[in-house]
Amino acid sequence: MLSGLPGEGDLLALTVDDGVNSDVVRLYTQFAKDTGIRLTYFVNGTYYSWTDNRDLLRPLVDDGQIQLGNHTWSHPDLTTVSAADVAEQLRRNHQFLWKTYGVDARPYFRPPYGKHNPTVDKVAGDLGYTADTLWSGSLEDQNVIPEDEIIKMANRYFNPQAIVIGHLNHLPVTHIYGQLIDVIRSRQLRTVTLDDVFLKPDRT
């Protein structure tokens, strides 16, 4: 289970989830394109945002600047469904990511709401999703909150070797990208994807 990056250093893994709002996915991706920030998206393929923004996102995925992880197809609490349904949620999303982006998201999955148990972990592991990815800090923007609250969370949690969770769901975060970059730069942090840190063993 991952909740932070190993060792001591100057790395920040900013991971953003879901994709409820197509405009937020577009604007986050444009933000990455414009600034070079490296991000990991945990995708729910059920949302149209992932097909709407494919042409913008695909080149950054191909270059490795944005990594895609599996967040299940439709974001259920996996601890409340059967093992067969857990497998279907992960498989369906896996197939979507492969078909749409040419990406094998293994081994990274993020259980919705951070909820998992031994059954969920075993089913996921049997499918090759062995890196249950949680977080050490949050922008708390899974619901609509004021922009200054998001900045406050960034100031609290943008720390060396942190995995921070944000969301691709609501517009306020799209208005403060400049301030987020300011926090990152003022702390001399380098943004990384998970693959940047935990290189897949089959890569050369």
C-alpha positions in Angstrom: 0.0 0.0 0.0 1.4 3.4 -1.0 0.6 6.6 1.0 3.9 8.4 0.5 7.1 8.3 -1.5 10.1 6.5 -0.1 13.2 8.0 1.3 14.1 11.7 1.7 14.0 14.1 -1.2 12.2 16.9 -2.9 9.5 14.9 -4.8 5.8 15.6 -4.8 3.3 13.2 -6.4 0.1 15.1 -7.1 -2.6 12.6 -8.0 -6.1 13.7 -9.2 -9.2 11.5 -9.3 -12.5 10.7 -10.9 -13.3 13.0 -13.9 -16.8 14.1 -13.2 -16.4 17.4 -15.0 -15.1 17.4 -18.5 -14.0 21.0 -18.3 -11.9 20.3 -15.2 -10.1 17.4 -16.9 -9.5 19.6 -19.9 -8.2 22.5 -17.8 -6.0 20.3 -15.6 -4.5 18.8 -18.7 -3.9 22.1 -20.3 -2.3 23.3 -17.1 0.1 20.3 -17.3 0.8 21.1 -20.9 1.5 24.7 -20.2 3.7 24.3 -17.1 5.3 20.8 -17.4 3.9 19.7 -14.1 3.8 15.9 -13.8 0.5 14.3 -12.7 -1.1 11.0 -12.1 -4.8 10.8 -12.9 -6.9 8.0 -11.3 -9.6 7.5 -13.9 -13.3 6.5 -13.6 -14.0 5.5 -17.2 -17.7 5.9 -16.8 -17.4 9.7 -17.1 -17.5 11.2 -20.6 -14.6 13.5 -19.7 -12.1 10.8 -20.6 -13.3 10.4 -24.1 -14.1 14.1 -24.6 -10.5 15.0 -23.8 -8.7 12.1 -25.3 -7.0 14.1 -28.1 -5.6 16.7 -25.7 -4.6 14.2 -23.1 -3.2 11.3 -25.2 0.1 13.1 -26.2 0.9 13.9 -22.5 0.1 10.3 -21.6 2.3 9.0 -24.4 5.2 11.2 -23.2 4.8 10.0 -19.6 4.0 13.5 -18.2 0.6 12.3 -17.1 0.1 8.8 -15.9 -3.2 7.1 -15.8 -4.2 4.8 -12.9 -7.3 2.6 -12.3 -9.9 4.1 -9.9 -12.6 1.6 -10.9 -15.2 2.0 -13.6 -17.9 3.8 -11.7 -16.6 4.6 -8.2 -18.4 2.3 -5.8 -17.3 1.6 -2.3 -15.6 -1.7 -3.1 -16.0 -3.0 0.5 -19.8 -3.1 0.0 -19.9 -5.2 -3.3 -19.1 -8.8 -4.1 -15.7 -10.0 -5.1 -17.0 -10.6 -8.6 -18.2 -7.0 -8.8 -14.8 -5.7 -7.6 -13.2 -7.7 -10.4 -15.6 -6.3 -12.9 -15.1 -2.7 -11.8 -11.3 -3.1 -12.2 -11.4 -5.1 -15.4 -13.9 -2.8 -17.2 -11.8 0.2 -16.4 -8.6 -1.5 -17.3 -10.1 -2.4 -20.7 -11.3 1.2 -21.2 -7.8 2.6 -20.4 -6.2 0.2 -22.8 -8.7 0.8 -25.6 -8.8 4.6 -25.3 -5.2 5.4 -24.3 -3.2 2.3 -25.0 -2.3 2.2 -21.3 -1.9 -0.7 -19.0 -2.5 1.0 -15.7 -1.2 -1.9 -13.6 0.0 -2.1 -10.8 -1.6 1.2 -9.6 -5.2 1.3 -8.4 -6.9 3.6 -6.0 -10.0 2.3 -4.2 -12.8 4.8 -4.1 -13.1 6.7 -0.8 -9.8 4.9 0.1 -11.9 2.0 1.3 -10.4 -1.5 0.9 -10.2 -4.8 2.8 -8.4 -8.1 2.4 -11.0 -9.3 -0.2 -10.6 -6.2 -2.3 -6.8 -6.3 -2.1 -6.7 -10.0 -3.1 -9.1 -9.5 -6.1 -7.1 -6.5 -7.2 -3.8 -8.3 -6.7 -5.0 -11.3 -8.7 -5.6 -8.9 -11.6 -2.2 -7.4 -11.4 -3.2 -4.3 -9.3 -0.8 -4.8 -6.5 -0.1 -1.1 -5.6 -3.0 0.1 -3.6 -2.4 3.8 -3.8 -3.7 6.0 -1.0 -2.4 9.4 0.0 -0.7 11.5 2.8 -2.5 14.7 2.1 -5.6 16.1 0.3 -6.7 19.2 -1.4 -10.2 18.4 0.1 -11.8 19.3 -3.2 -13.9 16.2 -3.6 -16.8 18.6 -2.8 -17.1 22.2 -3.8 -15.0 24.3 -1.5 -13.7 27.9 -1.8 -10.4 28.5 -3.7 -8.7 29.8 -0.6 -9.4 26.6 1.2 -7.8 24.6 -1.6 -4.7 26.8 -1.3 -4.7 26.3 2.4 -4.6 22.6 1.9 -1.8 22.9 -0.6 0.2 24.9 1.9 -0.4 22.2 4.5 0.3 19.1 2.3 2.6 20.0 -0.5 5.6 18.6 1.3 8.6 16.5 0.3 7.8 12.8 -0.6 4.1 13.4 -0.2 1.3 11.8 -2.3 -1.4 14.3 -2.4 -5.0 13.7 -3.7 -7.1 16.2 -5.6 -10.2 15.8 -7.8 -11.2 16.4 -11.4 -14.7 17.3 -10.5 -15.3 21.0 -9.6 -14.1 24.2 -11.1 -12.6 26.2 -8.2 -9.3 24.4 -8.4 -9.0 25.5 -12.0 -8.9 29.1 -11.0 -5.8 28.8 -8.7 -3.3 26.8 -10.7 -0.9 29.7 -10.5 -1.0 29.6 -6.7 -0.5 25.9 -6.6 2.6 26.2 -8.8 3.8 29.0 -6.5 3.7 26.7 -3.5 5.5 23.9 -5.4 8.2 26.3 -6.6 8.6 28.1 -3.2 9.4 24.7 -1.6 11.7 23.7 -4.4 9.7 20.5 -5.0 9.8 18.4 -8.2 6.5 16.9 -9.3 6.6 13.2 -10.3 4.3 10.5 -11.5 4.2 7.2 -9.7 6.0 5.6 -12.5 8.8 8.2 -12.2 9.4 6.8 -8.7 8.3 3.2 -8.9 9.5 2.3 -12.4 7.6 -0.6 -14.0 10.0 -3.6 -14.0 9.3 -4.4 -17.7 10.5 -0.9 -18.8 14.0 -0.4 -20.1 
